[in-house]
């Protein structure tokens, strides 16, 4: 497997990322990193030579020790995000998948999960109806629909 699909060109940074909406009994698993004032979806960068489903399976294993088959993943959002962060103008392509976990997964029994490979990463189960009360980025998190594939463009530059 190659390096992350990430390219820096002057003040621009291009990334290809995957993220996942993990649902269990009307709750979504959202990530919050220390030092940030918003929640987002768990995921990470795609590597050269890696498909987006394989990247997500790898990221879930690395970050949460969660074994998910790529066959259980459903693509629900393709997002183009353009935004400024930490000195860079970002241009990201995000492939967002959906998976529903039943109660047989240990992770569904925890209220807070600390990331395995990043001690700044914390994940929380949030009831679907309570998400709108939180600050979430990107904003498409508020309108998650696992039944429909959407193309979203967020241009803040």
N, C-alpha and C positions, 0 to 999 in steps of 0.2 A: 504494500500500500504506500502511496506517496504522501507528500506533505499536505497540509491543509490548503484548500482552495482559497487563498487570500493573497491579494496583490496590492502593493502600495505604489502609487504613482503621484508624487508630489504631496499635495494635501488631501488626496483621495485614497480611500481604502475600499477595495472590492472584496466581498466575502460571499461564499455560498454556504448556507446554513440549513440545518434541519431543526425542527422543533416538534413537540408532541403535546396534544391535548389528551391527558390521561383522566378518564372518568371512572368513578366508582360510586354507585348509588346516589347520583345527583350531585356529586362533589367533583371538583377539578383540582388537580395537583398543580399548584403554582409555585414558582421559584422566586426567592428574594435574596439578593446578594448583600452582604454587609457593606455599608457605605452608600447604598442606593435607596432612593425613596419610592421605588415602584416594584411591582411584581411583573414577572414575565413567565414564559413557558420554558420548561426544561428542554435542552437540546445542545447543539454544538455545530462545529464546522464539518463540512464534508471534505474528505481527503481525495486527492487526485487518484483516479482509477476506482473510485468507490461510488456505488449507486446511493441515492438518498435513503432508500429503506435500510440498506446495510449500514449506512452511517448512523442512522437513528438507533438501530439495534445495538451497535457498538457503543454509542454514547450512553444509552440507558444501562448497559452493563457496567461501563466505567463509572458513571456518576451515582447510580442507585443500586447496583448489583441486581438489576432486574432483567430477567430472561424473557424476552418477548420475541415471538416469531415474526418475521417480516410479513408473513401471510396474514397476520391479525391486524396489520396497520392499514388504515384507509386515508388516502390523500384528501384533505379537505380545503386547503388554502395554498395558493402559490402567491407569495407576496413579494413585491418590489419595494424595498424600503430605502429611502434617501434621507439621511439625517446627519446632524453634526454631533460628535461625541469625542471627548478627550483629545481635541486638537486635530481631528480628522473629519472630512466630509465622507460619510459612509454611503456606499451603494451596495446593498445586500439583496441577494435572492434567497428567500426563505421558502422552504417546502415544509408545510405544517401537516402533520398526520394526526389521526385520531385513533385511540385504542380504549376499549372499555375493559376494566379489570373486575373480575368477580372477587368475592371475599376470601378466596383461597390464597391470595397473595398476601404475605406478611406486611407488605408496605401499606396495605389498605387499613390496617389496624392501628397505625401510628398517626398522631396529629401533626407532629413535626418530624421531618427527616433531614438529617445533616448530610450534605454531599460527601461522597467517599473520596473523590480526587480533588476537592476544593473545600477547604475549611471555612471559606466565606459564603458558601452556598447552603441555603436552608430552604426546604420545601414544606408547604402546608396544604392540607386538604381544605378547600374553600367551597361552601355550598354555592351552587350555580347562581341562585338568586342573590347572593351576597357579593358577587364579583363586582357589580356596578358601584359598590361603595368604596372600592379600592382604587388606587392609582395603578393602572396597568399599561405597559408598553410592550409591543405596539398596540394601538387602540383596537385592532380587530379582535382582540381577546374578548371584548364585551359582547360581540355578536357571533359567537361560535355556533355553528350549525353543522353537526356531524353528518347530516344527510345531503348536503349540497357542496359541490366543489366550487370555490370562488377564486377569482383572480383579484388581488387587492394591490393598489398602488398608493403608497404613502410617500409624498414628496414634500419634505420640510426644508429642502435646500433652496 
